């Protein structure tokens, strides 16, 4: 059969339906149909098609073990948050999930209760305390809280090529009663990286390229659903215009000012600090 504009989609779908995995066949045939429909709807030109190919090539070339430009692209298109919503339909009392983001790094060091993961980095001290429980209020002892964030200038470790050790990231464990204590510094709302192809795309729009101040958490414990979420600073900028659509009301918490004295980790602190309190609730598997 000769290929023409009218039959190309059906022919491509038939070929990809031969995938050995039924799920692969379902995914690929749907992808072909939607890609072809997009090209027809917008009347895609050859120059535009090549521009898209080059854009994807640049995004791939820029990505490495510390920076994921393609995750960033998915984030700003709203696709990441849609996939999160589709795959994390938790009970109402469970802590809601949000996007992983492009700067998570595997292998953060395991640290003790109350450890200062800012470790001398300039900024206002921040303590985050609370409990990890299941949806019935039972403590989840030993849950691993993988925590990471930007610094007071809005930069992540992955954006600082001179850094060759863990910076503002660590793994904490909940205690027997489910309690945890993270010591860090107050993060800053920041612009997503604008030096790559995603930045080029954003600059051609009126879209804000900023994220509100937040701290990332990835919480895991056998028998429970993995939770990827953030805590956002109440009253911060960009909460209503988060470029990656990740803000949720339930994750916005006050960062309360405290005077120098005995800090939440039980040790004396000789300067003022902020304190956020949040109880994570995990969905059982």
TORKOLFI-234597 format. One line per 8 residues: number of its first residue (from 1); their letters; for each residue x, y, z of N, C-alpha, C, CB. Coordinates in steps of 0.2 Angstrom, whole numbers, plus 2048, in hexadecimal, padded with zeros to 3 digits. Glycine has a CB too. Example, Ala and Ser with C-alpha at 12.3 -4.5 7.8 and 13.67 -1.06 7.14 Angstrom:
<sites>
1) AS) 842,7E4,827,83E,7EA,827,842,7F0,827,839,7EA,82D; 840,7F5,823,844,7FB,824,840,800,827,846,7FD,81D
</sites>
This chain:
<sites>
1) XXXXXXXX) 804,7FA,800,800,800,800,804,806,800,7FB,800,806; 803,80B,7FB,807,811,7FB,804,816,801,805,815,7F4; 809,819,804,808,81E,809,805,825,807,80E,81E,80E; 800,827,80A,7FE,82E,808,7FC,832,80F,7F8,82E,803; 7FA,838,80E,7F8,83C,814,7F2,839,818,7F6,843,812; 7EE,835,814,7E8,833,817,7E9,82C,81B,7E2,832,812; 7EE,828,819,7EE,821,81C,7F4,820,820,7EE,81C,816; 7F9,825,820,7FF,825,824,7FE,823,82B,803,82B,823
9) XXXXXXXX) 7F9,826,82E,7F8,825,835,7F6,81E,837,7F2,82A,838; 7F1,81B,833,7EE,815,834,7F4,810,833,7E9,813,82F; 7F8,811,82E,7FE,80C,82C,803,80C,832,801,80E,826; 804,812,835,809,812,83A,806,80F,841,80B,81A,83C; 800,810,842,7FD,80D,848,7FD,805,847,7F5,80F,848; 7FB,803,841,7FC,7FC,840,803,7F9,841,7FA,7FA,839; 808,7FC,83F,80F,7FA,840,810,7FA,848,814,7FE,83D; 80E,7FF,84B,810,7FF,852,80C,7FB,857,810,807,855
17) XXXXXXXX) 806,7F9,854,802,7F4,858,805,7ED,858,7FB,7F4,854; 80A,7EC,854,80E,7E6,855,813,7E5,85B,812,7E5,84E; 813,7EA,85F,817,7EA,865,816,7E4,869,816,7F0,869; 81C,7E1,86B,81B,7DA,86F,818,7DB,875,822,7D8,870; 818,7E1,878,815,7E2,87F,80E,7E6,87D,819,7E7,883; 809,7E3,880,802,7E7,87F,802,7EE,881,7FD,7E3,882; 805,7EF,887,805,7F6,889,809,7FB,884,808,7F6,890; 80F,7F8,882,813,7FC,87D,80F,7FD,877,81A,7F8,87B
25) XXXXXXXX) 80B,7F8,875,807,7F9,86F,802,7FF,870,804,7F3,86D; 7FF,7FF,876,7FA,804,878,7FD,80B,878,7F7,802,87E; 803,80B,87B,806,812,87C,808,814,875,80C,811,880; 80B,810,871,80E,813,86A,809,814,865,813,80E,868; 804,810,865,7FE,812,860,7FB,818,862,7F9,80C,85F; 7F9,819,868,7F6,81F,86A,7FB,825,869,7F4,81F,872; 801,824,86A,806,82A,869,806,82C,862,80D,828,86B; 806,827,85D,806,828,856,800,82C,854,806,821,852
33) XXXXXXXX) 7FA,82A,857,7F4,82D,855,7F4,834,857,7EE,829,858; 7F6,836,85D,7F6,83C,860,7FB,841,85C,7F7,83C,867; 801,83E,85B,806,842,858,804,844,851,80D,83E,857; 801,83F,84D,7FE,841,846,7F9,846,847,7FC,83A,843; 7F4,845,84C,7EF,84A,84C,7F1,851,84E,7EA,848,852; 7F6,851,852,7F9,858,853,7FC,85B,84D,7FF,857,859; 800,857,849,803,85A,843,7FE,85C,83E,807,854,83F; 7F8,858,83E,7F3,85A,839,7EF,861,83C,7EE,855,838
41) XXXXXXXX) 7EE,861,842,7EA,867,845,7EE,86D,844,7E9,866,84C; 7F5,86D,845,7F8,874,844,7FB,875,83D,7FE,874,84A; 7FB,870,839,7FE,870,832,805,871,833,7FB,876,82F; 808,86C,837,810,86C,838,814,86D,832,811,866,83C; 818,872,832,81D,873,82C,823,86F,82D,81E,87B,82B; 827,86E,828,82D,86A,829,832,86E,82D,830,869,822; 832,875,82C,837,879,830,835,878,838,837,880,82E; 82F,878,839,82C,878,840,82E,871,843,825,879,841
49) XXXXXXXX) 82D,86C,83F,82F,865,841,836,864,843,82D,860,83C; 83A,867,83E,842,867,840,844,86B,846,845,869,83A; 840,871,847,841,875,84D,840,870,853,83D,87B,84D; 83B,86D,853,839,868,859,83E,863,85A,832,865,858; 840,860,854,845,85B,855,84C,85E,858,847,858,84E; 84E,863,856,854,866,858,853,868,860,856,86D,854; 84D,86B,861,84B,86D,868,84C,866,86D,844,870,869; 849,861,86B,84A,85B,86F,851,858,86F,845,855,86C
57) XXXXXXXX) 855,859,86A,85C,857,86A,860,85B,86F,85F,858,863; 85F,862,86F,862,866,874,860,864,87B,860,86D,872; 85A,863,87C,858,861,883,85B,85B,885,850,860,883; 85C,856,881,85F,84F,883,866,851,884,85E,84A,87D; 86A,855,880,871,856,880,872,859,887,873,85A,87B; 86E,85E,889,86F,861,88F,86E,85D,896,86A,868,88F; 86A,858,895,868,854,89B,86E,84F,89D,862,850,899; 86F,84E,8A3,874,84A,8A6,871,847,8AD,87B,84D,8A7
65) XXXXXXXX) 876,844,8B1,874,842,8B7,872,847,8BC,879,83D,8BA; 873,84D,8BB,871,853,8C0,86C,857,8BD,877,857,8C2; 86B,857,8B6,866,85C,8B3,862,858,8AE,86A,862,8B0; 85B,859,8AF,857,855,8AA,852,85A,8A7,853,850,8AE; 855,85D,8A1,851,862,89D,84B,85F,89A,855,864,897; 84A,859,899,844,856,896,83F,855,89C,845,84F,893; 841,854,8A2,83C,854,8A8,839,85B,8A8,83F,852,8AE; 83E,860,8A8,83C,867,8A8,837,869,8A3,842,86C,8A8
73) XXXXXXXX) 838,866,89D,833,867,898,82C,865,899,836,864,891; 82C,85E,89C,826,85B,89E,823,85F,8A3,827,854,8A0; 827,862,8A8,824,866,8AE,820,86C,8AB,82A,868,8B2; 824,870,8A7,821,876,8A5,81B,876,8A0,826,87B,8A1; 81A,870,89D,815,86E,899,80F,86C,89D,816,869,893; 810,86B,8A3,80A,868,8A7,80A,860,8A7,804,86B,8A5; 80E,85D,8A3,80D,856,8A2,80F,852,8A8,811,853,89C; 815,855,8AC,817,851,8B2,812,851,8B7,81D,855,8B4
81) XXXXXXXX) 80E,857,8B8,809,857,8BD,803,853,8BB,807,85F,8BE; 801,853,8B5,7FC,84F,8B3,7FD,847,8B5,7FA,84F,8AC; 803,845,8B3,805,83E,8B4,805,83D,8BC,80C,83C,8B1; 808,842,8C0,807,841,8C7,800,840,8C9,80A,847,8CA; 7FC,844,8C7,7F5,844,8C9,7F2,83D,8C7,7F1,849,8C6; 7F3,83B,8C1,7F0,834,8BF,7F3,82E,8C3,7F2,833,8B7; 7F9,82F,8C5,7FC,829,8C9,7FC,829,8D0,803,828,8C6; 7FA,82F,8D3,7FA,830,8DA,7F3,832,8DD,7FF,835,8DC
89) XXXXXXXX) 7EE,82E,8DC,7E7,82F,8DE,7E6,82D,8E5,7E2,82C,8D9; 7E9,830,8EA,7E9,82E,8F1,7E3,830,8F4,7EF,832,8F4; 7E2,82D,8FA,7DC,82E,8FE,7DC,836,900,7DC,82A,904; 7D7,839,902,7D6,840,903,7DB,842,909,7CF,842,905; 7DC,83E,90E,7E0,840,913,7E8,83F,912,7DE,83C,919; 7EA,83C,90D,7F1,83B,90B,7F4,841,908,7F2,835,906; 7FA,842,90A,7FE,848,907,7FE,848,8FF,805,848,90A; 7FC,84D,8FC,7FC,84D,8F5,803,84D,8F2,7F8,853,8F2
97) XXXXXXXX) 803,849,8EC,80A,849,8E8,80A,84F,8E4,80A,843,8E5; 811,851,8E2,812,856,8DD,818,853,8D9,813,85D,8E0; 81B,858,8D5,820,856,8D0,827,854,8D3,821,85B,8CB; 82A,850,8D0,831,84E,8D2,836,854,8D1,834,848,8CF; 835,857,8CB,83A,85D,8C9,840,85A,8C6,83B,861,8CF; 844,85E,8C3,84A,85C,8BF,850,85B,8C3,84B,860,8B9; 850,85D,8C9,856,85D,8CD,857,858,8D3,857,864,8D0; 853,853,8D3,854,84E,8D8,85A,84A,8D6,84E,849,8D8
105) XXXXXXXX) 85F,848,8DB,865,844,8DA,864,83E,8DF,86B,849,8DC; 865,838,8DC,865,832,8E0,86B,832,8E4,865,82C,8DB; 86B,82E,8E9,871,82D,8EE,872,832,8F3,876,82C,8E9; 86D,836,8F5,86F,83B,8FA,871,837,901,869,83F,8FC; 875,83A,905,877,837,90B,872,836,910,87D,83B,90E; 872,831,914,86D,830,919,870,833,91F,86C,828,91B; 86C,837,923,86E,83C,928,86A,83B,92E,86E,843,926; 86C,83C,934,868,83C,93A,862,841,93B,86C,83C,940
113) XXXXXXXX) 85E,83F,940,858,844,942,85B,84B,943,855,841,948; 858,850,940,85A,857,941,861,859,93E,85B,858,948; 864,855,93A,86A,857,936,869,85D,932,86D,851,932; 86E,861,932,86E,868,92E,871,866,927,872,86D,932; 86C,865,922,86E,864,91C,871,86A,918,869,860,918; 870,870,91B,873,876,918,87A,877,919,86F,87C,91A; 87D,874,91F,884,873,920,888,879,91F,886,86D,91D; 886,87F,922,88A,885,921,889,889,91B,891,883,920
121) XXXXXXXX) 884,887,916,882,88B,911,87E,891,913,87D,887,90C; 87F,897,911,87C,89D,913,875,89D,912,87F,8A3,910; 871,89F,917,86A,8A0,917,867,89F,91E,867,89A,913; 860,8A1,91E,85C,8A1,924,85B,899,926,856,8A5,924; 85C,897,92C,85B,890,92E,854,88F,92E,85E,88F,935; 852,889,92C,84B,886,92B,84B,87F,92E,849,887,924; 846,87E,933,845,878,935,83E,876,933,845,878,93D; 83E,86F,930,837,86C,92E,836,866,933,837,86B,927
129) XXXXXXXX) 831,866,936,82F,860,93B,828,85E,93A,831,863,942; 827,858,93C,820,855,93C,821,84E,93D,81D,857,935; 81C,84A,93A,81B,843,93A,81A,840,933,816,841,93F; 81B,83A,933,819,836,92D,815,830,930,820,833,929; 80E,831,92D,809,82C,92F,806,829,929,804,82F,934; 802,823,92A,7FE,821,925,7F7,825,925,7FD,819,925; 7F2,823,921,7EC,826,920,7E7,825,926,7E8,824,91A; 7E9,820,92A,7E5,81F,930,7E9,822,937,7E5,817,931
137) XXXXXXXX) 7EE,826,936,7F1,829,93B,7F7,825,93F,7EC,82B,940; 7F8,81F,93C,7FE,81B,93F,804,81E,93D,7FD,814,93E; 809,81E,942,810,820,940,813,81C,93B,814,821,946; 817,81E,936,81B,81A,932,822,81B,933,81A,81D,92A; 825,817,938,82C,818,93B,830,816,935,82D,813,941; 836,819,935,83C,818,931,83B,81A,929,83D,810,931; 835,81D,928,834,81F,921,83A,824,91F,82D,823,921; 83C,823,919,842,827,916,83F,82D,913,846,823,911
145) XXXXXXXX) 841,833,915,840,839,912,846,83C,90F,83D,83E,918; 845,83B,908,84B,83E,904,849,845,902,84B,83A,8FD; 84D,84A,905,84C,851,904,851,855,900,84C,854,90C; 84F,859,8FC,853,85E,8F8,850,864,8F7,856,85A,8F2; 854,869,8F5,851,870,8F4,857,875,8F1,84F,873,8FB; 854,87B,8EF,859,880,8EC,85B,884,8F2,855,885,8E8; 861,887,8F1,864,88B,8F7,860,892,8F7,86B,88C,8F6; 863,897,8FB,860,89D,8FC,861,8A2,8F6,863,8A1,902
153) XXXXXXXX) 864,8A0,8F1,865,8A3,8EB,861,8A0,8E5,86C,8A4,8E8; 85D,89A,8E7,859,897,8E2,85D,892,8DE,856,89C,8DE; 863,890,8E0,867,88B,8DC,867,884,8DF,86E,88E,8DB; 866,87F,8DB,867,878,8DD,86E,876,8DC,862,873,8D9; 870,870,8E0,877,86E,8DF,878,86C,8D8,877,867,8E3; 873,869,8D4,874,867,8CD,876,86D,8C9,86E,864,8CA; 874,873,8CB,876,879,8C7,87D,87C,8C8,870,87E,8C8; 880,879,8CD,887,87C,8CF,88C,877,8CD,887,87E,8D7
161) XXXXXXXX) 88F,878,8C7,894,873,8C5,89A,872,8CA,896,875,8BE; 89C,877,8CE,8A1,877,8D2,8A0,872,8D8,8A4,87E,8D4; 89A,870,8D9,898,86C,8DF,899,865,8DE,891,86E,8E2; 89D,861,8E2,89E,85A,8E0,89C,856,8E6,8A5,859,8DF; 898,859,8EB,895,855,8F1,88E,857,8F2,89A,856,8F7; 88B,853,8F6,883,854,8F8,883,85B,8FA,881,84F,8FC; 87E,85F,8F8,87D,866,8FA,875,867,8FA,880,86B,8F5; 873,869,900,86C,86A,902,867,864,8FF,869,870,8FE
169) XXXXXXXX) 86A,85E,901,866,858,900,868,852,905,867,855,8F8; 864,84F,907,865,849,90C,85F,845,90D,867,84D,913; 860,83F,910,85B,83A,912,85A,83A,919,85C,833,90E; 854,83B,91C,853,83B,923,84E,834,924,84F,841,926; 84E,832,92A,84A,82C,92B,845,82F,931,84E,826,92E; 83F,82D,930,83A,82E,936,83C,82A,93C,833,82D,933; 83A,82C,942,83C,828,948,836,823,949,83D,82D,94E; 837,820,94F,832,81B,950,82B,81D,951,833,817,957
177) XXXXXXXX) 82A,824,953,823,827,954,821,82A,94D,823,82B,959; 825,829,948,824,82D,941,826,834,941,81C,82D,940; 829,836,946,82B,83D,946,832,83E,942,82C,840,94D; 833,844,93F,839,846,93B,83B,84D,93D,838,845,934; 841,84F,93B,843,855,93C,849,857,937,846,857,943; 847,85B,932,84C,85E,92D,84E,864,92F,848,85D,926; 855,865,92F,858,86C,92F,85B,86E,929,85D,86C,935; 859,874,926,85C,876,920,85C,87E,920,858,874,91A
185) XXXXXXXX) 85B,881,91A,85B,888,91A,854,88A,916,861,88C,917; 852,890,916,84C,892,913,84E,893,90B,84A,899,916; 84A,88F,907,84B,88F,900,849,896,8FD,849,889,8FC; 84A,897,8F7,848,89D,8F3,844,89B,8ED,84E,8A2,8F1; 83F,89E,8EC,83B,89D,8E5,840,89F,8E0,835,8A1,8E5; 840,89B,8DA,845,89C,8D5,843,89B,8CE,84B,896,8D7; 847,89D,8CA,845,89C,8C3,847,895,8C0,848,8A2,8BE; 843,892,8BC,846,88C,8B9,84C,88D,8B5,840,888,8B5
193) XXXXXXXX) 850,888,8B3,856,88A,8AF,853,88D,8A8,85A,883,8AE; 856,892,8A6,854,896,8A0,859,896,89B,852,89D,8A2; 85F,892,89C,864,892,898,864,88C,893,86B,891,89B; 85E,888,892,85D,883,88E,857,883,889,85D,87C,892; 856,87E,886,850,87F,881,849,880,884,84F,878,87D; 848,87E,88B,842,87F,88E,842,887,88F,842,87B,895; 847,88A,891,847,891,892,846,895,88C,84E,893,895; 849,892,886,847,896,880,840,896,87F,84B,892,87A
201) XXXXXXXX) 83C,890,880,835,88F,87F,831,894,883,833,888,880; 833,894,88A,830,899,88F,830,8A0,88D,832,897,896; 836,8A2,88A,837,8A9,889,833,8AC,884,83F,8AA,887; 830,8A7,880,82C,8AA,87A,824,8AA,87D,82C,8A5,875; 823,8AA,883,81C,8AA,886,81C,8AF,88C,81A,8A3,888; 816,8B0,88F,815,8B4,895,815,8AF,89B,80F,8B8,894; 817,8A9,89A,817,8A5,8A0,81D,8A7,8A5,818,89D,89E; 81B,8A7,8AB,820,8A8,8B0,825,8A2,8B1,81D,8A9,8B7
209) XXXXXXXX) 82B,8A3,8B1,830,89E,8B2,832,89D,8B9,836,89F,8AD; 82E,89F,8BE,830,89E,8C5,82C,898,8C8,830,8A4,8C8; 830,896,8CD,82D,891,8D2,82C,894,8D9,830,88A,8D2; 827,893,8DD,827,895,8E4,82C,892,8E8,820,895,8E6; 82E,895,8ED,833,891,8F2,830,88B,8F5,835,896,8F8; 834,886,8F5,831,87F,8F7,837,87B,8F9,82D,87C,8F2; 836,875,8FD,83A,870,8FE,837,869,8FC,83C,870,906; 83B,865,8F8,839,85F,8F5,83A,859,8FB,83D,85D,8EF
217) XXXXXXXX) 835,855,8FA,835,84F,8FE,833,849,8FA,830,84F,904; 837,844,8FB,835,83D,8F8,835,838,8FE,83A,83B,8F2; 82F,836,8FF,82F,831,905,82D,82A,903,829,835,90A; 831,826,906,830,81F,905,830,81A,90B,835,81C,900; 82C,815,90B,82C,810,910,828,80A,90E,829,813,917; 82B,804,90E,827,7FE,90C,820,7FE,90F,82B,7F8,90D; 81B,7FC,90A,814,7FB,90C,810,802,90B,814,7F9,913; 814,807,908,810,80D,907,812,810,900,812,812,90D
225) XXXXXXXX) 80E,814,8FD,80F,817,8F7,815,81C,8F8,809,81A,8F4; 819,81C,8F3,81E,821,8F3,81B,828,8F2,824,820,8ED; 81D,82D,8F6,81B,834,8F5,820,838,8F3,818,836,8FC; 81F,83C,8ED,823,841,8EB,81F,848,8EC,825,840,8E4; 822,84C,8F0,81E,852,8F1,823,858,8F3,819,851,8F7; 820,85E,8F4,823,864,8F6,820,867,8FC,824,869,8F0; 824,86B,900,820,870,904,822,877,902,823,86E,90C; 81D,87B,901,81E,882,8FF,81D,887,905,819,883,8F9
233) XXXXXXXX) 821,88C,904,820,891,90A,81A,896,909,827,896,90A; 816,896,90E,810,89A,90E,812,8A1,90D,80C,899,914; 80E,8A5,908,810,8AC,907,815,8AD,902,811,8AF,90D; 818,8A8,8FF,81E,8A9,8FB,81B,8AB,8F4,822,8A2,8FA; 820,8AE,8F0,81E,8B0,8E9,81D,8AA,8E5,824,8B4,8E6; 819,8AB,8DF,819,8A6,8DA,814,8A0,8DC,81F,8A4,8D7; 811,8A0,8E1,80D,89A,8E3,807,899,8DE,80A,89B,8EA; 805,89F,8DB,7FF,89E,8D7,801,89E,8CF,7FB,8A4,8D7
241) XXXXXXXX) 808,89E,8CE,80A,89D,8C7,810,899,8C6,80C,8A4,8C5; 810,893,8CA,815,88E,8CA,816,88C,8C3,814,889,8CF; 81C,88D,8C0,81D,88B,8B9,81C,884,8B8,824,88D,8B7; 81D,87F,8BD,81C,878,8BC,815,875,8BF,822,874,8BF; 811,87A,8C1,80A,878,8C3,80A,874,8C9,807,875,8BD; 80F,874,8CD,810,870,8D3,80D,872,8D9,817,86E,8D4; 80B,878,8DA,808,87A,8E0,802,878,8E2,808,882,8E0; 801,876,8E8,7FA,873,8EB,7F9,876,8F2,7FA,86C,8EB
249) XXXXXXXX) 7F3,878,8F3,7F1,87C,8F9,7F3,878,900,7EA,87D,8FA; 7F2,871,8FF,7F4,86D,905,7FB,86D,907,7F1,866,904; 800,86F,902,807,86F,903,80A,875,905,80A,86C,8FD; 806,87B,905,808,881,907,808,882,90F,804,887,904; 80E,883,912,80E,883,919,812,88A,91C,812,87D,91C; 810,88C,922,813,892,924,81A,890,926,80F,895,92A; 81F,895,925,826,894,928,826,89A,92D,82B,896,922; 825,897,933,824,89C,939,82B,89E,93C,820,898,93F
257) XXXXXXXX) 82B,8A5,93D,831,8A7,940,832,8A5,947,831,8AF,93F; 838,8A3,949,83A,8A2,950,840,8A5,952,83B,89A,951; 840,8A7,959,846,8AA,95B,84B,8A5,95D,844,8AF,961; 852,8A8,95E,857,8A4,960,855,8A0,967,85E,8A8,961; 858,89A,967,856,896,96D,857,88F,96C,84F,898,970; 853,88B,96F,853,883,96E,84F,882,968,850,880,974; 852,87F,963,84F,87E,95C,84B,877,95C,854,87E,957; 847,876,957,843,86F,957,847,869,958,83F,86F,951
265) XXXXXXXX) 84E,869,956,852,863,957,855,863,95E,858,864,952; 853,867,962,855,866,969,85B,86A,96B,856,85F,96B; 85F,86D,966,865,870,967,864,878,967,86A,86E,961; 868,87B,96A,868,883,96A,86A,886,964,86C,886,970; 866,88B,961,868,88E,95B,869,896,95D,863,88E,956; 86E,899,95B,870,8A0,95E,86D,8A5,959,877,8A0,95F; 869,8A3,955,866,8A8,950,85F,8A7,94E,86A,8A9,94A; 85B,8AB,94C,854,8AA,94A,854,8A5,944,850,8B0,948
273) XXXXXXXX) 84E,8A1,944,84D,89C,93F,846,89C,93D,850,895,941; 844,898,938,83D,897,936,83C,88F,937,83C,898,92E; 835,88E,939,833,887,93A,82D,886,936,832,887,942; 82D,880,933,827,87E,92F,825,877,932,828,87D,927; 81F,876,933,81C,870,936,818,86C,931,819,871,93D; 819,866,92F,815,863,92A,814,85B,92C,817,864,923; 80E,858,92C,80E,851,92D,80C,84E,926,808,850,932; 811,849,924,810,846,91E,80B,840,91F,817,844,91B
281) XXXXX) 807,83F,91B,802,839,91B,803,835,915,7FB,83B,91C; 805,82E,916,807,82A,910,801,825,90F,80D,826,912; 800,824,909,7FA,81F,906,7FD,818,907,7F8,821,8FF; 7FA,814,90A,7FC,80D,90A,7FC,80A,903,7F8,809,90F; 801,805,902,801,802,8FB,7FA,7FE,8FA,807,7FD,8FB
</sites>
